[in-house]
Amino acid sequence: MSRQRSSKRSGSKRSELDHYSLRAKKEGYPARSVYKLEELNSKFRIFNRNSRILDIGAAPGSWTLYCLRKTAKDSLVAGIDLKDLTISKNDARLFFIKGDFFDEKNQSELLAKGPYDAVISDAAPATTGNRTVDAGRSFSLAAGIIGIAGLMLVPGGNLTIKIFQGGDEKELVGMLAEIFETAKIFKPKACRRESFETYIVGLNYKGSDEE
Ligand SMILES: C[S@@+](CC[C@H](N)C(=O)[O-])C[C@H]1O[C@@H](n2cnc3c(N)ncnc32)[C@H](O)[C@@H]1O
């Protein structure tokens, strides 16, 4: 009986995975993660057709490709990742750096292409399997991105960052609330049920006092 229940559970989990993975394959995206961005954007309008977008932690490239498909012919999608993109880079609107976002030289190159209307980050740290350690690494990554986002964003711009839930996500939302008009936390349905990732969203960057 209990075996039946458990196989029913894993069966439905598998079909949920299949739904997003098959759809991604059919639509030409390298990863099912694209549907998290689709949901985030339809809920919060993080970017529109005319937005200039910076995608941090862009590989293999589903979010980048989605942004390229959803923005106008004269838009810009800049991306950075430690790994290379697997999508075609044959689009004049795409600027990609293979490297670490926290490297100052890379930041200067990204800044030179900015500022951006939207900064989106699906960046994830190397995981250890230890939830506390992984959540701590994710917190540091997200806090680092929030610290630099102001440099990259236009006033009125929007920020979305993936984080691993570990109890400190409210602190990150608090950091966002200081520099954005609105700060939210939202877990898209497309996140795997067993995953402890979620997303924090800052809308309407207030701008720096020095400007
Ligand atoms: C979940 S994947 C992103 C998936 C991507 N959004 C997509 O839809 O194809 C997370 C990525 O974050 C990248 N990453 C983690 N730390 C980074 C850093 N400091 N600088 C740049 N990329 C980083 C990893 O290399 C990894 O490719």
The ligand as an SDF file (V2000), in Angstrom:
LIG
                    3D

 27 29  0  0  0  0  0  0  0  0999 V2000
   20.9660   27.3330  -12.6730 C   0  0  0  0  0  0  0  0  0  0  0  0
   22.2640   27.8550  -13.6970 S   0  0  0  0  0  0  0  0  0  0  0  0
   21.5040   29.1510  -14.6180 C   0  0  0  0  0  0  0  0  0  0  0  0
   20.5290   28.6600  -15.6540 C   0  0  0  0  0  0  0  0  0  0  0  0
   20.1490   29.7400  -16.6530 C   0  0  0  0  0  0  0  0  0  0  0  0
   19.3300   30.7590  -16.0400 N   0  0  0  0  0  0  0  0  0  0  0  0
   19.3660   29.1660  -17.8190 C   0  0  0  0  0  0  0  0  0  0  0  0
   18.1470   29.3250  -17.8320 O   0  0  0  0  0  0  0  0  0  0  0  0
   19.9580   28.5760  -18.7190 O   0  0  0  0  0  0  0  0  0  0  0  0
   23.2800   28.7420  -12.5630 C   0  0  0  0  0  0  0  0  0  0  0  0
   24.5320   29.3040  -13.1810 C   0  0  0  0  0  0  0  0  0  0  0  0
   25.1300   30.2600  -12.2740 O   0  0  0  0  0  0  0  0  0  0  0  0
   26.4970   30.3310  -12.6400 C   0  0  0  0  0  0  0  0  0  0  0  0
   27.2750   31.0840  -11.6490 N   0  0  0  0  0  0  0  0  0  0  0  0
   27.4230   30.8230  -10.3290 C   0  0  0  0  0  0  0  0  0  0  0  0
   28.2520   31.7230   -9.7500 N   0  0  0  0  0  0  0  0  0  0  0  0
   28.6110   32.6140  -10.7230 C   0  0  0  0  0  0  0  0  0  0  0  0
   29.4480   33.7690  -10.7530 C   0  0  0  0  0  0  0  0  0  0  0  0
   30.0790   34.2000   -9.6450 N   0  0  0  0  0  0  0  0  0  0  0  0
   29.6070   34.4390  -11.9100 N   0  0  0  0  0  0  0  0  0  0  0  0
   28.9840   33.9880  -13.0330 C   0  0  0  0  0  0  0  0  0  0  0  0
   28.1780   32.8960  -13.0780 N   0  0  0  0  0  0  0  0  0  0  0  0
   27.9950   32.2060  -11.9370 C   0  0  0  0  0  0  0  0  0  0  0  0
   26.8850   28.8610  -12.7790 C   0  0  0  0  0  0  0  0  0  0  0  0
   28.0600   28.6960  -13.5340 O   0  0  0  0  0  0  0  0  0  0  0  0
   25.6340   28.2700  -13.4600 C   0  0  0  0  0  0  0  0  0  0  0  0
   25.8070   28.1210  -14.8460 O   0  0  0  0  0  0  0  0  0  0  0  0
  1  2  1  0
  2  3  1  0
  2 10  1  0
  3  4  1  0
  4  5  1  0
  5  6  1  0
  5  7  1  0
  7  8  2  0
  7  9  1  0
 10 11  1  0
 11 12  1  0
 11 26  1  0
 12 13  1  0
 13 14  1  0
 13 24  1  0
 14 15  1  0
 14 23  1  0
 15 16  2  0
 16 17  1  0
 17 18  1  0
 17 23  2  0
 18 19  1  0
 18 20  2  0
 20 21  1  0
 21 22  2  0
 22 23  1  0
 24 25  1  0
 24 26  1  0
 26 27  1  0
M  CHG  2   2   1   9  -1
M  END
$$$$
